[in-house]
Amino acid sequence: MIKALLISGLLLAFIPAVAASAQPAGTPPPRVVSLDYCADQYVLALADPEQILAVSVQADDAHSALRDRAAGYRQVRDAAEDVLALNPDLVVRSYGGGARAQAFYARLGVPVFDMGYADDFDAIRATIHRTAQALGHPARGEALIAEMDAKLEAAARGPRLNALYLTPSGVTSGAGTMVHEILSAANLANAAAVGGAVGWRALPLEQLALESPQLVVTAFFDDGSAPKDSWAVSDHPVFQRLAGRTSPVALDGALTACGAWFMADAALAARRQANALYAETAEAGVSRSGAARDGAAGQ
């Protein structure tokens, strides 16, 4: 009862401020609260520091790409009473606050910018553009898009190779996911999308026993943020044999955890590692061929 009265008091105290916050064009950028770590990334990259009233409690977690920038900012739960106490001009969210958050804040007159979730690079471009507009820095958004596109262009430079993405729990990703988009951007054929497979799925052990990919791409193996149990497919003998004979490409898991521009960094990192491994393999093949020729000549 006391908590309900406290929340009601906060809401009533906040409503007059909202009515006074309808500002004409040309006013200062909005003061914002971010409700989840995906929204945090966009706010930290596109807003001025003085605009940011608070970020989410996950802003400095290992899976947050811009965790270093989050240092020093107030952190807030996505509970209404905590958010409203900060009297923001705008609430920014991707999933924070739950499915009804936007309708709830709208009833109170609190503007909410709902980013949604980007599932390909075109959607990321659109999200950057919309978010930069909402935060009052459209030029900053266009510069970020240009930076992302330059990295995507570089990521495509290299031979087409067959690759399998794997999480510590033994799950992989078919088509229709951002991981698939990252592999495609790096000019890597997604082995888990063979036959039109879509979405997240268990590692296809039968397929791998017959045909191994040239590369295994991993993320979240070294930060402890992804669950793994004793029955994980990654401990299966088929996978262990695969790992022993397949070149590894390790990505920073934080670059894959949210649909944002830094997924181009993940694609570029994958491509650079793939190119280095391909060069090593090619050089080893030339050395073996040379040794074979020398051996034949000596007979």
C-alpha positions in Angstrom: 0.0 0.0 0.0 2.8 2.4 0.9 4.6 1.6 -2.3 1.5 2.2 -4.3 1.0 5.6 -2.7 4.6 6.5 -3.3 4.4 5.6 -7.0 1.1 7.5 -7.3 2.7 10.5 -5.7 5.6 10.4 -8.1 3.3 10.1 -11.1 1.1 13.0 -10.0 4.2 15.2 -9.3 5.6 14.4 -12.7 2.5 15.2 -14.8 2.7 19.0 -14.6 6.4 18.9 -15.6 5.4 16.9 -18.7 2.8 19.4 -19.7 5.4 22.1 -19.5 7.9 20.1 -21.5 6.2 20.5 -24.9 9.0 22.6 -26.5 9.2 24.3 -29.9 11.8 23.4 -32.5 15.3 24.7 -31.8 15.2 24.0 -28.0 18.1 22.1 -26.4 18.3 18.3 -27.0 16.2 16.2 -24.6 17.5 14.9 -21.3 17.1 11.1 -21.5 16.9 7.9 -19.5 17.9 4.6 -21.2 16.0 1.5 -20.1 18.2 -1.4 -21.4 21.7 -2.1 -22.6 20.8 -2.0 -26.3 19.3 1.4 -25.9 22.4 2.4 -23.8 24.7 1.8 -26.8 22.8 4.3 -28.9 22.4 6.9 -26.2 26.1 6.7 -25.2 27.2 7.0 -28.8 24.7 9.7 -30.0 23.8 11.9 -27.1 25.9 14.6 -25.4 27.0 13.6 -21.9 24.9 16.3 -20.2 21.8 14.9 -21.9 22.1 11.5 -20.2 20.3 11.4 -16.9 20.8 7.6 -16.4 21.6 4.4 -18.3 20.4 0.9 -17.5 22.0 -1.3 -14.8 23.5 -3.4 -17.6 25.3 -0.5 -19.3 28.7 -1.6 -17.9 28.2 -5.4 -18.2 30.6 -7.5 -20.2 28.1 -7.8 -23.0 27.8 -4.0 -23.4 30.0 -2.9 -26.3 30.3 0.7 -24.9 30.7 -0.3 -21.3 33.7 1.9 -20.9 31.7 5.0 -21.9 29.1 4.1 -19.3 31.5 4.8 -16.4 30.3 7.6 -14.2 26.7 7.7 -15.3 23.8 7.1 -12.9 22.3 3.6 -13.4 18.6 3.1 -13.1 16.3 0.1 -13.0 13.5 0.1 -15.6 10.9 0.5 -12.8 8.6 3.4 -13.4 9.1 5.0 -10.0 12.9 5.1 -10.5 12.6 6.5 -14.1 10.0 9.2 -13.2 12.0 10.4 -10.2 14.6 11.7 -12.7 12.1 13.8 -14.6 13.4 12.9 -18.1 12.3 14.7 -21.3 12.6 11.3 -23.2 12.8 7.7 -22.3 14.7 5.5 -24.7 14.2 1.8 -24.9 14.6 -1.3 -27.0 13.0 -3.9 -24.7 13.4 -2.3 -21.3 10.3 -1.9 -19.1 8.4 -4.7 -20.8 6.0 -4.8 -23.7 3.6 -2.3 -22.2 6.2 0.3 -21.2 5.5 2.7 -24.1 1.7 2.7 -23.5 2.3 3.2 -19.8 4.5 6.2 -20.1 2.4 7.6 -22.9 -0.6 7.7 -20.6 1.4 9.9 -18.3 2.5 12.2 -21.1 6.1 11.0 -21.0 7.7 10.7 -24.5 9.1 7.3 -25.2 11.4 6.5 -28.1 11.1 2.9 -28.9 14.1 1.7 -30.9 12.8 -1.8 -31.6 15.5 -4.4 -32.5 17.4 -4.3 -35.8 17.9 -7.7 -37.5 20.0 -6.6 -40.5 22.3 -3.7 -41.5 19.5 -1.8 -43.3 17.5 -1.9 -40.1 20.6 -0.7 -38.2 21.0 2.3 -40.5 17.3 3.2 -40.0 17.6 2.8 -36.2 20.7 5.0 -36.1 19.0 7.7 -38.2 15.8 7.7 -36.1 17.6 7.6 -32.8 20.0 10.5 -33.8 17.0 12.5 -34.8 15.2 11.8 -31.5 18.3 12.8 -29.5 18.8 16.0 -31.4 22.0 15.0 -33.3 21.1 14.0 -36.8 24.6 14.8 -38.3 26.2 12.5 -35.6 23.9 9.7 -36.8 24.8 10.1 -40.4 28.5 10.1 -39.6 28.1 6.9 -37.6 26.3 5.3 -40.6 29.1 6.3 -42.9 31.7 4.8 -40.5 29.7 1.6 -40.4 29.4 1.4 -44.2 33.2 1.9 -44.6 33.9 -1.0 -42.3 31.3 -3.2 -44.1 33.0 -2.4 -47.4 36.4 -3.5 -45.9 34.8 -6.6 -44.4 33.8 -7.9 -47.8 37.4 -8.1 -49.1 38.5 -11.7 -49.0 37.9 -15.1 -50.4 34.5 -16.8 -49.9 34.9 -19.3 -47.0 32.5 -21.7 -45.3 32.0 -20.8 -41.6 30.0 -22.0 -38.6 29.0 -19.8 -35.7 28.9 -21.4 -32.2 28.0 -20.3 -28.7 29.4 -21.9 -25.5 26.1 -23.8 -25.1 26.4 -25.4 -28.5 23.8 -23.3 -30.3 24.3 -21.9 -33.8 22.5 -19.5 -36.0 20.9 -20.0 -39.4 19.5 -17.3 -41.7 17.3 -14.4 -40.5 19.6 -13.4 -37.6 22.2 -10.7 -37.0 24.9 -13.3 -36.7 24.0 -14.5 -40.2 24.2 -10.9 -41.4 27.6 -10.5 -39.8 28.9 -13.7 -41.6 27.4 -12.6 -44.9 29.0 -9.1 -44.5 32.4 -10.8 -44.0 31.8 -12.8 -47.2 31.6 -16.0 -45.1 29.0 -18.7 -46.1 27.0 -19.6 -43.0 27.2 -23.4 -42.7 24.2 -23.4 -40.3 22.0 -21.9 -43.0 22.5 -24.8 -45.5 19.2 -26.0 -46.8 17.4 -22.8 -45.8 17.7 -23.3 -42.0 16.6 -20.1 -40.2 16.9 -18.8 -36.6 18.8 -20.1 -33.7 19.2 -23.9 -33.5 21.2 -26.7 -32.0 24.5 -27.5 -33.6 23.9 -29.9 -36.6 26.2 -32.6 -35.5 25.2 -35.1 -38.3 25.9 -32.5 -40.9 29.3 -31.6 -39.3 30.3 -35.3 -39.1 30.0 -35.4 -42.9 31.2 -32.0 -43.9 33.3 -29.7 -41.8 33.3 -25.9 -42.3 36.6 -24.1 -43.0 36.2 -21.8 -40.0 34.5 -21.9 -36.6 33.4 -18.4 -35.4 32.9 -18.1 -31.7 31.8 -15.4 -29.2 31.2 -15.2 -25.5 33.6 -18.1 -24.8 35.9 -16.1 -22.5 33.7 -13.6 -20.6 31.5 -16.0 -18.6 28.3 -14.3 -19.6 26.8 -17.2 -21.7 25.4 -20.3 -20.0 26.9 -23.7 -20.5 26.1 -26.9 -18.8 27.7 -30.4 -18.7 25.4 -31.5 -21.6 26.5 -28.7 -23.9 26.9 -29.8 -27.5 30.2 -28.0 -27.6 31.5 -30.9 -25.4 30.4 -33.6 -27.9 33.2 -35.6 -29.5 32.1 -34.6 -33.0 32.5 -30.9 -32.1 35.8 -31.6 -30.3 37.1 -33.2 -33.4 35.8 -30.4 -35.5 37.5 -27.8 -33.2 40.7 -29.7 -33.5 40.9 -29.5 -37.3 39.1 -26.3 -38.1 40.6 -22.8 -37.9 39.0 -20.7 -35.1 37.8 -17.1 -35.4 37.1 -15.5 -32.0 34.9 -12.4 -31.8 34.2 -10.1 -28.9 30.7 -11.2 -27.8 29.7 -7.6 -27.0 30.0 -6.7 -30.7 27.2 -9.3 -31.4 24.9 -8.8 -28.5 22.8 -5.9 -29.8 21.7 -4.8 -33.3 24.0 -1.8 -33.8 26.7 -0.3 -36.0 29.5 -2.2 -34.1 28.3 -5.4 -35.7 30.3 -4.1 -38.7 33.3 -4.2 -36.4 32.5 -7.9 -35.7 32.3 -8.5 -39.5 35.6 -6.8 -40.1 37.3 -8.7 -37.3 36.0 -12.0 -38.6 37.2 -11.1 -42.1 40.7 -10.1 -41.0 41.1 -13.3 -39.0 39.8 -15.3 -41.9 42.2 -13.7 -44.3 45.1 -14.3 -42.0 44.1 -18.0 -41.5 43.6 -18.4 -45.3 47.0 -16.9 -46.0 48.6 -19.3 -43.5 46.8 -22.3 -45.0 47.8 -21.3 -48.5 51.4 -20.8 -47.5 51.4 -24.2 -45.8 50.0 -25.8 -49.0 52.7 -24.2 -51.1 55.4 -25.5 -48.7 54.0 -29.0 -48.8 53.8 -28.9 -52.6 57.4 -27.7 -52.8 58.6 -30.4 -50.5 56.7 -33.1 -52.5 58.3 -31.8 -55.7 61.8 -31.8 -54.1 61.2 -35.4 -52.9 60.1 -36.6 -56.3 63.1 -34.9 -57.9 65.5 -36.6 -55.6 64.2 -40.1 -56.4 
